Amino acid sequence: MLPENGQLNTAFTDTLTVRLSTVQQDSVTTANPLYALAGRYVDPALGTLESRSYLRLASTDSLGYSVFNRFDSLVLYTRINYVYGDTTRAQRFRVHRLTESLTPLRRYQASDQVPYESAPVGTATVRPRFAAPGQLFTDSVKIRLSDDLGKLILSKAGLSETFKQNFPDWFKGLALVPNAGNTALLGFQSNSTPTQTGGLLVSQVQMILYYHREEPGRARENFSFSWFSAYAPPVYEGWSFNNLTTQRPGALATLTPGQKLPASRTNGRTYAQANTGLTTLIEIPYLDQFRRTATGLRTVNRVELVLAPDTAVGTLTAPTSFELIESDGRYQYARTTSNTLQYIVPDGFASTQQVLTPSFGLIDNRFTANLTLYTQSLLRKSKVNNGLLIRLNTAGVPRLALDASKIKLRVYYTEAPR
């Protein structure tokens, strides 16, 4: 309905208050990861990040018992598909045997750990090569494992016909552990995108037992164990996870779950880092006051949030996209009644049950997100104003730094005089 004078005033403002804070979420699930992350590096803004990876193995091969079986070697093969940090120096890793089994169906968190033997069963030194633009790292890594372990596996394999089925329980698994002097984090990919060998799908992380038989006409043979083997028993979520630990500098060192750290305490910057629970909270505290004025009532037509990444913080690669998800008031990602993440969706996708992951393209060193539907819902009181959280939806550990002084909320509105 038009006012009595028939006039509607259309206007624009970008001076509405927006607050940025860094928050630490209290739970970060890393079970069943795309990458087995192992390494250590120092971020100039966020401090030290270290990751260890725990893997449970299974086999689909058949190893027939024979008194003529003779051990040759035990080798762990893997492939580097992701790197983050300084790869100009060699990276060193240790492989340890777990002393406790991983628990199938458990949703392991980034803070979880599983004990392993103090002495490694293998070591490796690798120097990842840079991939061509637009391509993944595909360096192969070969780690010779303990002969004693290999001989033990060979002897166990001949004692029972159920060895293959029972192997994941007898052999608890492996831990990939970085050395203290490492300067990069490496990702070893599972068989989420398997390679094909001899008509069979095989994992890109394999432990292979080589042996031969002292019988006429018998060639060298092998028996393989895979992380997420394509023909293993049902692949449970608890068969692998990454344990990530951080040592934050300055005010970030005081940040605990349930607490927010204003940008004013971190040199005007806020941060988000994938798979560590560190993220940025975005709050718009004065929407109600904006809508109701002394002269009339404002109707919001369009709202755009403009965020400015701080590319001067360090030399590590920053993400080029992210997602915005509503906060549940405890700085965890809010979920719908059907347990899907409560994404902020652009115009034309009004259903809150539809899971969308809009990427906000980097243009002129700015991220722009359409908050129209979200803001209108806040004004109608159909949503609670708990703020928004950034989500870096990636298997790696990139981090985003935002300049709080350059944030803008562009509001296009219509004002009807009283």
VEXTORTOR-327624 format. One record per residue (C-alpha): x, z, y. Coordinates in Angstrom, 1 decimal, padded with zeros to 4 digits. Each point is the difference from the previous one (the first is absolute). Layout:
((X Z Y))
...
This chain:
((000.0 000.0 000.0))
((001.4 -001.0 003.4))
((000.1 002.6 002.8))
((-002.6 -000.3 002.9))
((002.4 -001.9 002.2))
((000.7 -002.4 -002.9))
((003.7 000.4 000.3))
((002.6 000.7 -002.7))
((003.6 000.5 000.9))
((002.6 -001.3 -002.5))
((003.4 001.6 000.4))
((003.3 000.7 -001.7))
((002.4 002.9 -000.2))
((003.3 000.8 -001.7))
((000.5 003.5 001.3))
((-001.9 002.0 -002.6))
((002.2 002.7 -001.5))
((001.5 -000.6 -003.4))
((002.2 002.6 -001.7))
((002.7 -000.7 -002.6))
((001.5 002.6 -002.3))
((002.1 -000.1 -003.2))
((-001.5 001.7 -003.0))
((001.2 000.8 -003.5))
((-002.6 -000.5 -002.8))
((000.1 002.6 -002.7))
((-000.4 -002.4 -003.0))
((001.4 -003.4 -000.6))
((-000.6 -001.6 -003.4))
((003.0 -002.0 -001.3))
((-001.1 -000.4 -003.7))
((000.1 -003.4 -001.5))
((002.0 -001.6 002.8))
((000.8 -003.7 000.4))
((003.7 001.0 000.5))
((002.1 002.6 -001.6))
((001.6 001.2 003.2))
((003.5 001.5 -000.2))
((002.4 000.5 002.8))
((000.8 001.9 003.1))
((000.4 -000.9 003.7))
((000.1 001.5 003.4))
((-002.5 -001.1 002.7))
((001.1 000.7 003.6))
((-003.4 001.2 000.9))
((-001.5 001.5 -003.2))
((003.1 001.4 -001.7))
((001.0 -000.2 -003.7))
((-002.3 -001.5 -002.7))
((000.9 000.2 -003.7))
((-002.0 -001.3 -002.9))
((000.3 000.5 -003.7))
((-002.1 -001.9 -002.5))
((-001.3 001.3 -003.4))
((-000.9 -002.5 -002.7))
((-001.7 000.2 -003.4))
((000.9 -002.7 -002.4))
((-001.8 -001.6 -003.0))
((000.8 -002.8 -002.5))
((-001.8 -002.8 -001.7))
((002.9 -001.1 -002.2))
((000.4 000.6 -003.7))
((003.2 001.4 -001.4))
((000.1 000.0 -003.7))
((002.0 002.7 -001.7))
((003.2 -001.1 -001.8))
((003.0 001.9 -001.2))
((002.0 -002.9 001.4))
((-001.2 000.4 003.7))
((003.0 000.5 002.2))
((-000.1 001.0 003.7))
((001.5 -002.3 002.6))
((-001.2 001.2 003.4))
((-002.8 001.4 002.1))
((-000.6 -001.6 003.4))
((-002.5 000.5 002.8))
((-000.9 -003.2 001.8))
((-001.9 -000.1 003.3))
((-000.4 -002.2 003.0))
((000.2 000.9 003.7))
((-003.1 -001.2 001.8))
((000.1 002.1 003.2))
((002.6 001.5 002.3))
((-000.2 002.2 003.1))
((003.0 001.3 001.9))
((003.6 -000.9 000.2))
((001.1 -002.2 -002.9))
((003.4 -000.9 001.3))
((001.4 002.8 -002.2))
((-000.2 000.4 -003.7))
((-002.9 002.1 -001.3))
((000.6 002.3 -003.0))
((-002.5 001.3 -002.4))
((-000.2 002.3 -003.1))
((-002.4 -000.3 -002.9))
((-001.1 003.3 -001.5))
((-002.2 000.7 -003.1))
((-003.1 002.1 000.8))
((-000.4 003.3 -001.8))
((-003.8 000.1 000.5))
((-002.6 -002.7 -000.5))
((-001.9 -001.6 002.7))
((-003.7 000.8 -000.2))
((-002.3 -003.0 -000.5))
((-003.0 -000.2 002.5))
((001.8 002.4 002.4))
((000.0 -001.2 003.6))
((003.5 001.0 000.8))
((000.8 000.7 003.6))
((003.1 -000.8 002.1))
((001.1 003.7 -000.1))
((-000.2 000.3 -003.9))
((003.1 000.2 -002.1))
((000.7 -000.1 -003.7))
((003.2 001.7 -001.5))
((002.7 -002.2 -001.6))
((003.3 000.6 -001.7))
((002.9 000.8 002.3))
((002.4 -002.5 -001.6))
((-001.0 -003.6 000.7))
((-000.3 -002.5 -002.9))
((001.1 -002.8 002.3))
((001.2 -000.9 003.4))
((-000.1 -003.1 002.2))
((001.6 -001.4 003.2))
((-001.9 -002.8 001.7))
((000.3 -001.9 003.2))
((-003.3 -001.8 000.7))
((000.4 -003.6 001.4))
((-002.2 -001.1 002.8))
((-002.9 -002.2 -001.0))
((-000.8 -003.2 001.7))
((-002.6 000.2 002.8))
((-003.5 000.6 -001.5))
((001.3 000.8 -003.5))
((000.4 003.2 -001.9))
((003.2 001.5 -001.2))
((000.5 -001.0 -003.6))
((003.3 001.6 -000.9))
((000.3 000.9 -003.7))
((001.5 003.3 -000.9))
((001.6 000.8 -003.4))
((000.7 003.7 -000.8))
((001.9 000.9 -003.2))
((-001.5 003.2 -001.4))
((001.5 002.6 -002.3))
((001.0 -001.1 -003.4))
((-001.0 003.4 -001.4))
((-003.5 -000.5 001.3))
((-000.1 -003.6 -001.4))
((001.1 001.2 -003.5))
((-002.6 002.8 000.1))
((-002.8 -002.4 000.8))
((001.2 -002.4 -002.8))
((000.0 002.8 -002.5))
((-003.4 001.3 001.1))
((-001.5 -003.5 -000.3))
((000.7 -000.2 -003.7))
((-001.5 003.4 -000.9))
((-003.7 -000.7 000.6))
((-002.4 -002.9 000.2))
((-001.7 001.6 002.9))
((003.2 000.1 002.1))
((-001.3 -002.6 002.4))
((-003.3 001.9 000.7))
((001.7 003.3 000.3))
((003.0 -001.1 002.0))
((-001.5 000.8 003.5))
((-000.4 003.6 -001.2))
((003.3 000.4 -001.6))
((002.0 -001.8 002.7))
((-001.4 001.6 003.1))
((001.2 -002.6 002.4))
((002.6 -000.8 002.6))
((000.8 001.1 003.6))
((001.7 -002.3 002.4))
((002.0 002.2 002.4))
((002.0 -001.2 003.0))
((003.5 001.4 001.0))
((000.2 002.1 003.1))
((002.1 -002.7 001.9))
((-002.6 -002.8 -000.4))
((-001.1 -001.8 003.2))
((-003.1 -001.9 -001.3))
((-003.1 000.3 -002.0))
((-000.5 -002.6 -002.8))
((-003.2 -000.9 -001.8))
((000.1 -001.1 -003.6))
((-003.3 -001.8 -000.9))
((-002.2 000.8 -003.0))
((-001.8 -002.7 -001.9))
((-002.9 -000.1 002.5))
((001.3 -003.6 000.3))
((001.7 -000.4 -003.4))
((002.5 -002.6 -001.1))
((-000.6 -002.0 -003.1))
((002.5 -000.2 -002.8))
((-000.6 -001.7 -003.3))
((-003.7 -000.1 000.6))
((-000.2 003.8 000.6))
((-000.6 001.8 003.3))
((002.8 002.5 000.6))
((000.7 002.5 002.6))
((002.8 -000.4 002.6))
((001.2 003.5 -000.9))
((001.1 000.0 -003.6))
((002.2 002.1 -002.3))
((001.3 -002.2 -002.8))
((001.7 001.3 -003.2))
((002.4 -002.6 -001.5))
((000.9 000.3 -003.6))
((001.0 -002.2 -003.0))
((-000.3 000.1 -003.7))
((002.9 -000.2 -002.4))
((-001.8 -002.4 -002.2))
((000.8 -003.7 -000.6))
((-001.6 -002.4 002.4))
((-001.4 002.7 002.3))
((000.6 -000.5 003.8))
((000.1 002.6 002.7))
((-003.4 001.5 000.7))
((-001.6 002.1 002.7))
((-002.8 002.5 000.6))
((-001.4 000.4 003.5))
((-001.8 002.8 001.9))
((-001.8 -000.9 003.2))
((-001.4 001.8 003.0))
((-003.7 -001.0 -000.2))
((000.6 -002.3 -002.9))
((-002.8 -002.6 -000.1))
((-000.9 001.0 -003.6))
((000.5 003.7 000.2))
((-002.8 002.6 -000.6))
((-002.4 000.0 003.0))
((001.9 000.2 003.2))
((-000.7 003.4 001.5))
((000.5 000.8 003.6))
((002.4 002.8 -000.8))
((002.6 -002.2 -001.7))
((002.1 -000.2 003.1))
((000.4 001.3 003.5))
((002.3 000.3 003.0))
((001.2 003.4 001.3))
((000.8 -000.3 003.7))
((001.7 002.8 002.0))
((000.7 000.0 003.8))
((002.2 001.9 002.4))
((-001.6 -000.5 003.4))
((001.9 000.6 003.3))
((-001.0 001.9 003.1))
((-003.7 000.8 000.5))
((-000.9 -002.1 -003.0))
((001.7 002.6 -002.2))
((-002.7 002.5 001.0))
((-002.9 -002.2 -000.9))
((-002.2 001.3 -002.9))
((-003.2 -001.3 -001.5))
((-003.1 000.8 002.1))
((002.1 000.0 003.2))
((000.3 -002.7 002.6))
((003.1 -000.6 002.1))
((-000.9 -001.6 003.4))
((002.1 -002.9 001.2))
((001.2 002.2 002.9))
((002.1 002.0 -002.5))
((001.6 -003.1 -001.6))
((001.3 -001.8 003.1))
((-003.2 -001.8 000.6))
((-000.1 -001.6 -003.4))
((-002.1 000.4 -003.1))
((000.8 -001.1 -003.5))
((-001.4 -001.3 -003.3))
((002.0 -000.5 -003.2))
((-001.4 -001.5 -003.2))
((-000.2 002.1 -003.2))
((001.2 003.2 001.7))
((-003.2 001.3 001.6))
((001.4 -000.3 003.5))
((-002.5 -001.8 002.3))
((-001.4 -000.2 003.5))
((-003.3 001.5 001.0))
((-001.9 -001.9 002.8))
((-002.6 002.0 001.9))
((-002.5 -001.1 002.7))
((-001.3 003.4 001.3))
((-002.2 -000.9 003.0))
((-002.4 -002.6 -001.3))
((-003.1 002.0 000.7))
((001.0 000.7 003.6))
((000.8 -003.7 000.5))
((-003.5 -001.1 -001.2))
((-001.9 002.3 002.3))
((000.8 -000.1 003.7))
((-001.7 001.3 003.2))
((-001.2 -003.4 000.9))
((-001.2 -001.4 -003.3))
((000.3 -000.5 -003.8))
((002.7 -002.3 -001.4))
((-000.4 -002.2 -003.0))
((003.2 -001.0 -001.8))
((000.3 -003.7 -000.8))
((003.5 -000.3 -001.4))
((003.0 002.3 -000.5))
((003.5 -001.0 -000.7))
((002.9 002.3 -000.8))
((003.4 -001.2 001.0))
((003.1 001.6 -001.6))
((003.6 -000.6 000.9))
((002.7 000.4 -002.7))
((003.3 001.3 001.2))
((002.5 -002.5 -001.5))
((003.0 001.7 001.6))
((-000.2 002.9 -002.4))
((002.8 -000.8 -002.5))
((000.7 -003.3 -001.7))
((-002.2 000.3 -003.1))
((-002.7 -002.6 -000.6))
((-003.4 001.0 001.5))
((-003.3 -001.0 -001.7))
((-001.8 -002.9 001.5))
((-003.5 001.2 -000.9))
((-001.9 003.2 -000.9))
((-003.5 001.4 -000.4))
((-002.1 002.5 001.8))
((-002.0 002.5 -002.0))
((-002.3 002.8 001.2))
((001.4 003.5 -000.2))
((-001.9 002.6 -002.0))
((000.9 002.7 002.5))
((002.8 001.4 -002.1))
((002.2 -003.1 000.6))
((-000.7 -001.5 -003.3))
((-001.6 -003.5 -000.3))
((-003.8 000.3 000.0))
((-001.9 -001.5 -002.8))
((-003.6 -001.4 -000.4))
((-002.6 001.4 -002.4))
((001.3 -002.5 -002.5))
((003.5 001.4 000.3))
((001.5 -003.1 001.8))
((002.2 000.4 003.1))
((-001.9 000.1 003.3))
((001.7 -003.0 001.6))
((-000.7 -001.0 003.6))
((-001.6 -003.4 -000.2))
((-000.3 -002.7 002.6))
((-003.2 -001.4 001.4))
((-002.2 -001.7 -002.6))
((000.8 002.4 -002.8))
((-002.3 002.9 000.7))
((-000.4 001.3 -003.6))
((002.0 003.2 -000.4))
((000.0 -000.5 -003.8))
((001.9 -003.3 000.3))
((003.8 000.6 -000.4))
((001.9 -002.1 002.4))
((003.7 000.1 000.9))
((000.3 -001.7 003.4))
((003.5 -000.7 001.0))
((000.8 000.2 003.7))
((002.3 -002.8 000.8))
((003.0 000.6 002.2))
((-000.4 -002.1 003.2))
((002.2 000.5 003.0))
((001.4 003.2 -001.6))
((-003.5 001.5 -000.1))
((-002.5 000.9 -002.7))
((-003.7 -000.6 001.0))
((-002.8 001.5 -002.1))
((-003.8 -000.5 000.6))
((-001.6 003.5 000.1))
((-003.5 -001.2 001.2))
((-002.0 001.0 -003.0))
((001.9 003.3 -000.4))
((-000.4 001.0 003.6))
((-003.7 -000.9 000.1))
((-000.5 002.1 -003.2))
((001.7 003.0 001.7))
((-002.3 -000.4 003.1))
((-003.1 -000.1 -002.3))
((001.3 003.1 -001.8))
((-000.1 -001.7 -003.3))
((003.7 000.7 -000.4))
((002.1 003.1 000.7))
((002.8 -000.5 002.6))
((002.9 001.2 -002.2))
((002.3 -002.7 001.1))
((001.7 -002.9 -001.8))
((003.0 -000.1 -002.2))
((002.5 -002.8 -000.5))
((000.6 -001.2 -003.6))
((003.0 -002.1 -000.9))
((-001.3 -001.7 -003.1))
((003.2 -000.8 -001.8))
((002.0 000.9 -003.1))
((003.2 000.7 002.0))
((000.9 002.5 002.7))
((000.0 -001.8 003.4))
((-000.7 002.1 003.1))
((-001.9 -000.8 003.2))
((000.9 001.6 003.3))
((-002.6 -000.2 002.8))
((000.6 000.4 003.7))
((-002.8 002.4 001.2))
((000.5 -001.0 003.7))
((-001.1 -003.5 -000.7))
((-003.2 000.5 -001.9))
((-003.1 -001.4 001.5))
((-003.7 000.2 -000.9))
((-001.8 -003.0 001.5))
((-003.7 000.7 000.4))
((-002.5 -002.7 001.1))
((-003.3 001.6 000.9))
((-003.3 -000.5 001.8))
((-001.2 002.7 002.4))
((-003.7 000.4 000.8))
((-000.8 001.9 003.2))
((-002.4 002.9 -000.3))
